[in-house]
């Protein structure tokens, strides 16, 4: 089943002169697929993510999620930014259940799922902590648990580990793979890190410089489940060289 379908999508900002951010984007993502979007700064990766989230509107073309045209935000699509964007005055638990509560759901309808998501991201023992008491990686775990508690089947992730140190970033990549393997949401993951894209994704789309176009599709032929040792394999390095060639081109 197709989760995301994009056909001949353009995004043009009506400035003076106009800024042509995205040009004729064609992209199809299957349900449960993990896709990475890779490209140089300013190529429109985040713009495409914002269009899928419903934060911005397309100029031309079509964009659908599970067959529905996207024109506004919705709980079917969860967005994880580089910063976790938690409410600092709310506990971990209150942040995680904020979405269902504002939707008017009764506690019995979301508490079990919220507890399950906190267990999956390893934060059961921290549910009563405030965000200020958590590390950067733990705050991102809260953000992921919050999205999963909403029941979002599509996760849109905009360089969510970009602000973390190298060791924490690796830990979060492994955690995200574990979450994906257990729940199988559809993930579109924006990054500029080639190693990260290869380690996480089933498929990588390489974008050109502005106006952003899909320049290449690379199927990541690495077995799952993956471990950090896979990043030293010859197949990994071969694909990395090909992506570098595409980006330089």
Helices and strands as residue ranges (DSSP letters): E 2-13, E 19-30, E 34-38, H 45-53, E 60-65, E 68-69, E 77-80, H 92-96, H 98-102, H 107-120, G 124-126, G 131-133, H 136-149, E 154-158, H 166-183, E 186-191, H 194-200, E 203-207, E 214-219, G 228-232, H 234-248
